[in-house]
Amino acid sequence: MAKQKNSRTVIKNVISKHTKKYKKEISQVTIKIDKKLDNALIILSSQLNISKNRLIEDILNESGILEEVDENYIG
Protein backbone atom coordinates (compact mmCIF):
# COMPACT_ATOMS: atom_id res chain seq x y z
CA MET A 1 0.00 0.00 0.00
CA ALA A 2 1.26 3.45 -0.85
CA LYS A 3 2.53 5.71 1.88
CA GLN A 4 0.37 8.80 2.28
CA LYS A 5 0.91 12.31 3.57
CA ASN A 6 -1.78 13.76 5.78
CA SER A 7 -4.88 12.84 3.77
CA ARG A 8 -6.79 16.02 4.61
CA THR A 9 -3.79 18.09 3.56
CA VAL A 10 -3.66 16.29 0.20
CA ILE A 11 -7.32 17.03 -0.52
CA LYS A 12 -7.00 20.64 0.71
CA ASN A 13 -3.97 21.19 -1.55
CA VAL A 14 -5.83 19.84 -4.59
CA ILE A 15 -8.86 22.01 -3.81
CA SER A 16 -6.66 25.05 -3.31
CA LYS A 17 -4.86 24.38 -6.59
CA HIS A 18 -8.11 24.31 -8.55
CA THR A 19 -9.76 27.27 -6.90
CA LYS A 20 -6.92 29.41 -8.29
CA LYS A 21 -8.29 28.76 -11.82
CA TYR A 22 -5.12 26.89 -12.83
CA LYS A 23 -5.84 24.69 -15.87
CA LYS A 24 -3.42 22.16 -17.36
CA GLU A 25 -4.13 19.88 -20.28
CA ILE A 26 -3.79 16.15 -19.55
CA SER A 27 -4.51 12.90 -21.35
CA GLN A 28 -6.63 10.54 -19.25
CA VAL A 29 -6.51 8.54 -16.02
CA THR A 30 -8.55 5.33 -15.67
CA ILE A 31 -8.83 3.32 -12.43
CA LYS A 32 -11.44 1.17 -10.70
CA ILE A 33 -12.88 2.71 -7.53
CA ASP A 34 -15.60 2.04 -4.97
CA LYS A 35 -19.06 3.51 -5.76
CA LYS A 36 -19.10 5.64 -2.57
CA LEU A 37 -15.71 7.11 -3.47
CA ASP A 38 -16.92 7.68 -7.02
CA ASN A 39 -19.92 9.67 -5.75
CA ALA A 40 -17.67 11.77 -3.49
CA LEU A 41 -15.29 12.46 -6.39
CA ILE A 42 -18.19 13.47 -8.65
CA ILE A 43 -19.42 15.99 -6.08
CA LEU A 44 -15.94 17.41 -5.40
CA SER A 45 -14.98 17.58 -9.07
CA SER A 46 -18.21 19.38 -9.97
CA GLN A 47 -17.64 21.88 -7.14
CA LEU A 48 -14.09 22.51 -8.43
CA ASN A 49 -15.29 22.56 -12.07
CA ILE A 50 -12.74 19.95 -13.19
CA SER A 51 -13.06 16.42 -14.54
CA LYS A 52 -13.16 13.48 -12.16
CA ASN A 53 -10.11 11.97 -13.86
CA ARG A 54 -8.17 15.19 -13.37
CA LEU A 55 -9.17 15.28 -9.70
CA ILE A 56 -7.99 11.69 -9.21
CA GLU A 57 -4.70 12.41 -10.98
CA ASP A 58 -4.11 15.49 -8.82
CA ILE A 59 -4.83 13.56 -5.62
CA LEU A 60 -2.42 10.80 -6.69
CA ASN A 61 0.24 13.36 -7.63
CA GLU A 62 -0.17 15.31 -4.39
CA SER A 63 0.03 12.14 -2.28
CA GLY A 64 3.24 11.04 -4.00
CA ILE A 65 1.73 7.86 -5.45
CA LEU A 66 1.96 9.08 -9.04
CA GLU A 67 4.66 11.18 -10.64
CA GLU A 68 4.18 13.37 -13.68
CA VAL A 69 5.90 11.95 -16.76
CA ASP A 70 6.75 13.34 -20.16
CA GLU A 71 3.78 12.82 -22.51
CA ASN A 72 6.13 11.83 -25.33
CA TYR A 73 7.73 9.00 -23.36
CA ILE A 74 8.19 5.83 -25.44
CA GLY A 75 8.51 2.72 -23.29
N, C-alpha and C positions, 0 to 999 in steps of 0.2 A: 504494500500500500504506500502511496506517495506521502511524503512528509509535507505537512501543511504549515503555513504561517498562521497567525491568528485569523480564524475564518471570518469573523466580523470585519476585520481590517481589510481583508481581501475584497469582500463585497463592497465595503465603503469606498475603497480605492477605485473600483470599477465604476461605481455610480458617480463618483466625483469626476472621473475621467470623461464620462459621457455627458455630464451636465455642463461641461465647458464647450460643448458643440464641436468637439474634435471628431472628425470623420476620416477614416482610413479605409481604402479599398482592400478587400481580402477575397480569397477564393471561396472555400466552403469548409465547414467542419461537420462531420457526421459521427454521432455516437448514440448508443442505446442508453436511455435513462428511465428511471421510475416515473410513473404517471404523475405522482404528487409533485415531484421535482419539476417535471415538464410544465405543469400548471403554474408553479411558482415562477419559473423562468419566463413563461409567456406573459405573466402579469408584470414582472420587473422589466422585461425587454420592451413592452408596450409603453410603460411609464418613462423609460429612457429614450424611446423612439429609435431603437436599434433592432436588428434582427436577433432572433434567439441564438442562432449559430455564432454570431459575433459576440454576444454576451457570454456564451460558453467559452469561446476562445479566449476572451479577455480574462475570465475567471481562472482558466487553466494557466495562462501566461502569468498573471499576478501571483498565483500560488506557487509558481516555480515548476509545475508539472510539465508544461509545454514551453518550448523555446521557439522564438520566431526564426524562421529559416528563409533563405533566399528563394524566391518564387521560381527562379530559373535553375534550381538545383536538379541535376540529372544523376540518379542513383543506380 
